[in-house]
Amino acid sequence: MENIQHRFGAYIKIHWKTIVFLGVVLITIGLVDQFVDSYIRRLLNLCAIYTIISLGMNLVNGFTGQFSLGQAGFMAVGAYTVAVFTVPIEARATIFYLAPMSPLLANIHLPFIVALLLGGLISAGFAFLIGSPCFRLRGDYLAIATLGFSEIIRIVFTNTQTITNGALGIKSIPTITSLWWTYGIAIIIIVLTVLLINSSYGRAFKSIREDEIAAEAMGVGLFKTKMTSFMISAFFTGIGGGLFAALLGTVDPKQFYFTLTYNFLLIIVLGGMGSISGTVIASFIVTLGQEWLRFLDEPMAFGLDLPIFRPGLRMVVFSALLMVIVLFYRKGLMGTNELTWDFIDKKIKTIKSKFNRKKTSTQGGDDK
């Protein structure tokens, strides 16, 4: 008992800053959830969901060094799983009016958290089916296979009328409006990702990223390790897709075009391939930035005959801003670094030293 208390006390002493920070984050979430309007709340929920999905993608692309483009497909699996199993049974007849829902599913209703986990598990199962043949090959076969899988899933969901209601989609999904759901799950997944990356599995992921031949020579099982990373990534993405469906209250195949994957690819490249904190930061930058620049899509002529703003200008300006950032931060905002307390202390010391150097040089010039 004393040994356990001693270890617990040592842990608190070492990580007290992190514990205080998490406490502040939780208090902030509670305050924001109470006082912001529905528009801001939805945007913040979307930031958390994109964080979850991008972390899953970064696990494969950034930490393991494999090129996957199937996030939209895995996201669709999680979203439709939550939609099919959480819609009230009495409302299903009005939703599936062109063709009745399959008798195997018509009377099954699951609690939201159970359906959410089931969506993640089904996504991981699909990842196993895709990865089994692809990870036995080398090169960019995974990118081609996952991109094709994403489109196949969308087409299948468009044509399975009795399961997904086809192109009409599924509405009347019980919605979540509180920030506690999305941010609570996001915090859990961030913590799990940190623990995973700092474990022996995480070191195996990064060894494959650096040099597959050397990793294999050191005893790392390439197929098993890649498959583990890919399935965990798909699980996280399925969870994010389920939260996405519950946030919007409706799903349809058009929401999951393969171009959706590029948003998450943009996030992990901007934040840093192989950085958890960079992914979190970039998720907020990209999600909020795209929304705040929406006014550029509105036609505004400024009294002239030639309209200055046209639909689509928002993405042009946003892309240009991102290109500027990438030019100055070629490895992303964080590179492969993490926003740890040591990293913050080093940055503060660097800034102080530069400031003191400038101050000294200025004083020297004044003396002359």
N, C-alpha and C positions, 0 to 999 in steps of 0.2 A: 504493500500500500504506500509506504514512504517513497519507494522507488518511482511509483507512478506519479505521486505528487511532485517529486523532484523533477521528473521529466516534463510534466505539465508546466511547472513554474519556469523551467529553462526555456520551453517553447514560447511561453508568453513574453519572457524577457527578450528573446531574439526577435520575435515577430510582432512586437507591440505596435509598431508604426502601421503595419498592414492591418492589424485588428482595428485600430482607431480609424484608419481610412475606410475600411469596410463598414464600420458603424456610421461614419459620416455619409457614405453612399446610401445606406439603407434609410437613414433619416431624410436625406435629400429626395429619394424616391417617394417616400411617404408624403412629404410636403408638396412636391410637384404633382403627385397624383391627386391631391386634394384641391389645388388652386388653379391648375391650368385648364384651358378649354379643351373641347373634344378634338379640335384640329391639331393642336400641339401635342395632345396625348397620343393621337394616332401616329404622328410623325416620330415621336420618341419610341413608340412601340415598334414601328418599322425599323428604326435604327437598331434596336435590340435583336430583332429577328434577322436582319442582315448580318449582324455580328456573329450570330450562331452559325448561319450558313457559310459565311466567309471563313470562320475558324475551321469548319469542316473541310473546306476547299484548300486552305493553307496547310492543313495537316498532310495532304497528299502532294500538292504542288510545291509548297515551300519547304516543309520539313523532310519529306521523303524523296523529293526531286522527281516525281512522276507527273505527267501532264494529263490532267483529267478535265473534261469539259461537260460533265453530265449533271451539274448541280440542278438545272431546271427540271430534268427528269426525276431525280430523287426527291426534289422538292414537291413535284406533282404527286408522287406516290404518297408522301406524308400528308399532303393537303387533302387528297381524295379519300384517304383512309379515315381521317377525322370527319370529313363531310359525310361519308356513307354511314358511319356508325354513331354519329352524335345527333343527326337530324331527328327530331321527334317522330315517333312511329306514326302518329295520327296525321302528320303533315306530309308524309311521303306520297300519298295518293295524288295530292295536288301538285307535287313537284314532278313525279314520273307519270305525266298524263298522256304522253304519246305511246309509251310502252310501260307496263307495270314493272315495278322493281322485282328483281329475281327473288323467288320464294325462299332461297337459301339465306338471303340477307334482309328480307322485308321486315322481319320481327326481331332482329337483333339490334339492341341499343346498348351502347357502352358509355361509361363515364368519360368525361373529356380527357383526364390524365391517362386512363387506360388506352383510349383510342390514339392518343398522342404517342405513347410508347410503342404501341402496335405499329403505327406508321413508320417510326424509326426502325423497328425490327424488320419490317417488310422491305424497306429501302436497303437495309444491310443485306438482306437475302438476295435482292436483285444485284447488289454490288458483288456478291460472291459469284453469281451466275456469269456476270460480265467479266470479272477479274480472273476467273479460273482459266479461260483460254488465253487472255491477253497478257497476263503477267508471266506467262511462260515464254513470251517473245521479248525482244528488245526494241528500243526505239519509241516512236510516237504512236504505236498501235492503240494504246489506251485512249489517247485523245480522240482518235477516229471512232473507236468503238463506243466511248461514252457519249460523244456527240450524236452518233447514230441512235444510241439507246434513248437519248433525250427526245429525239423526234419520233421514234417508234412509240414511246409511251404516250406522247401527245396524240398521235394518230389513233392508237388503240383506245384511249379514253374518249376520243371523239366518236368512235364507232361502237362502243359497248353500251348500247342504249339502256339495257336493263340493269346495269351496274352503276354507271357514272352519269346516266341521263344524256349521254352523247354531247352534241354541240351546245345544247341548252344549259348544261352545267347544273350545279346543285345550289339551291338557295336555302334560306331559313336555317342556316347553321347557327347554333348558339354562339353568340359573340363574346369575346373578352374585351373589356374596356380598361380594366385596371392595369397599371404598370407593373404590379407585383408579379403577374404571371410571366410576362416576357422577360423582365429584368431579373426575376428570381431564377428562372431557368437559364438565362444568359450567364449569370454569375456562377451557377453550378457548373455549366459547361466550360467556362473559363478556368475555374479551379481544377476541374478534371483534366483539361488540356495541359495546364501547367504541371500537374502531377505526372501526367503521361509523358510529357516531353523530358522531364527531369528524371524519369525512370530508365531502366535498362532498355525498355522498348523504344523510348524516345531517342536514346543514343544509337540504337540500331537503325532507326529511321534516318537520322542525320548521317550515319556512316554510309548508307546506300546513296544518299544525295551526293556525298562528296566523291565516292569512288566505289562502284558496285563490285569490281573485281577484288579490290582490297578488302571490302566488307565480307565478301564470300570467303576469302582466304583466311579471315579472322574468325570464321565459324558462324557468321550471320546467315540464316536461311533466307535467301532473297524472296522466294515465292511467299513463304509464310508471313514474313515481315511486311511486304508490300500489301498482301491481302488484308492483314490486320489493320494497317493504316487506311486502306480503301474502305473497308467495312465500317470502321469507326467514323470516317468522314461521311459516308452515306447515312449512318444513323443520326448524326448531328443534323445533316441536311433535311432528313425526314422529319425530325422534331421541328426544325425551323419552318418547313412547309406546313405542318399541322397548325402551328401558331399563326402562320400567314392566313390560312383558311378561316381560323376562328376570329382573326382580327377583322377581315373583310366581311365575313358572314355569307360569302358566296364564292364558288369556284367554277371556272370553265376552262376548257383546253387552251383558249387564246391567251390566258395569263402566263402560260409556260412555254412560250417560244424559246428556241435555243439562244436567242439574243439576250434573254434574261441572265444567262450564265456570264455574259461579258461584264455585267455590273459587278459580280462577285470577283471576277478575274481582275477587274480594275481596282477593286478595294484591296486585294492582297498585294498587287504590284505597287500601288501607291503607299500602302502601309509598310511594306517590306516583306519579301518572300522569306518566311521563317521567323517572323516576329508576331507573337500573340498580341502584345500591347499595340503594335503598329496596326494590326488588323482591326482592333477595337476603335482606335482613333480614326482610321480611314473610313470605317463604316459610318461614323457620324458625319464626317466631312462630305462624303459622296452623297449620302441620303439627304442630308439637310441642304447641301449645296445645290443639288438638282431642283429641290423644291423652292428654295429662296430665289433662284434665277428664273422661275416660271414666268415672271412678268415679261421677260424678253420674247415670249411667244405671242404676246398680245399685240395686235396691229396698232402702232402709234406713229402717226405721220409728222407730229410736231409742226403742224400748219403747212407742210409741204405736200406736193402731189405724190412724191415718192415715199412710200412707207419705209421707215427706218427699221422697224422691228417686224419680223415675219415669223410664222410658225416654224420651229426648228432651230431658230437662232440661239435658244437657250442651250442646246446641246453643243452647238458650235463654240460658244463662249466658254462653256464649262470644260469642253475638251481642250481648248487652248490654254486655259488656266492649269489644267492637269499636266499638259505638256511642259509648261514652264516649271512646275514643281518637279517633274521627273528629270528635267535638264539639270536642276540644281541638286537634286537628291536622286542619283542614278540607281541606288539600291532601295529606293523608297524612303519614307520619312524616318523609319527606324532601322532599316537594313535588316540585319539579323540580331540586333540588340533588343533588350527588353527594358521597359520603363521601371527599373528597380530603384531602390533607395540609393544604392551605390552609384548607379548611373546618374541620378538626379544630383547627388553630391558632387560628382566629377564635373558635370555641366556647370553647376553653380561656381565651383572653384575656377573653372576655365574662364567663365565670364568675368569673375572678379579679377583674375590675373590680367586679362586683356584691358579691363577698365583701369587697373592700377598702372599698367604699362603706359596707357595713353595719358593718364594723369601725370605720371612722372616725366614723360617726354614734353608735355605742355608746360610744366613748371620749369623744366630745363630751358626751353625756348624763351620763357619769360625772363629768366635770370640773365640770359645773354642780352 
